[in-house]
Amino acid sequence: MNHRWSHKVVEVPYRMFAGKLTDRIQQEMDKMSTQGWELVSTLFIEHEISVRLFFKKPA
């Protein structure tokens, strides 16, 4: 069985007046899942105060 994947990286930066970071992450995850993307991993970037979300879906 040979699987091919498409990958996508989404960065959700902290913004002072853009609402809670956790709410924005949830919105981004919901949006991506409706497009068929599956969350694979996350990475918190402390010095940038942002979160990177790593997604995949069958190509």
C-alpha positions as CSV (number, residue, x, y, z in Angstrom):
1,M,0.0,0.0,0.0
2,N,1.5,3.3,-1.1
3,H,0.2,6.5,0.4
4,R,0.9,9.9,-0.9
5,W,0.2,12.9,1.3
6,S,-0.1,16.6,1.0
7,H,1.2,18.6,3.9
8,K,0.3,22.1,5.2
9,V,1.9,24.2,7.9
10,V,-0.3,27.0,9.5
11,E,1.2,29.5,11.9
12,V,-1.2,31.1,14.4
13,P,0.7,34.2,15.9
14,Y,-0.2,35.9,19.1
15,R,-2.0,39.2,18.4
16,M,-2.9,41.5,21.3
17,F,-6.4,42.4,20.1
18,A,-7.3,39.4,18.0
19,G,-8.9,37.3,20.7
20,K,-7.6,34.4,22.8
21,L,-4.9,32.4,21.1
22,T,-6.6,29.1,22.0
23,D,-9.9,30.3,20.4
24,R,-8.0,31.2,17.2
25,I,-6.2,27.9,17.2
26,Q,-9.5,26.1,17.5
27,Q,-11.0,28.1,14.7
28,E,-8.0,27.3,12.4
29,M,-8.3,23.6,13.3
30,D,-12.0,23.5,12.6
31,K,-11.5,25.3,9.2
32,M,-8.7,22.9,8.2
33,S,-10.7,19.8,9.2
34,T,-13.6,20.8,7.0
35,Q,-11.2,21.0,4.1
36,G,-10.1,17.4,4.8
37,W,-6.8,18.2,6.6
38,E,-5.8,16.1,9.6
39,L,-3.8,17.6,12.5
40,V,-0.5,15.7,12.9
41,S,1.5,17.9,15.3
42,T,1.9,21.3,16.9
43,L,4.8,23.4,17.9
44,F,4.8,26.3,20.3
45,I,7.4,29.0,19.4
46,E,8.0,30.8,22.7
47,H,10.2,33.6,21.4
48,E,7.6,34.5,18.7
49,I,4.6,33.6,20.8
50,S,3.0,31.6,18.1
51,V,1.8,28.1,17.4
52,R,2.5,26.1,14.3
53,L,0.0,23.5,13.3
54,F,1.1,20.7,11.0
55,F,-1.6,19.0,8.8
56,K,-1.7,16.2,6.3
57,K,-4.3,14.8,3.9
58,P,-4.2,12.2,1.2
59,A,-2.9,13.6,-2.1
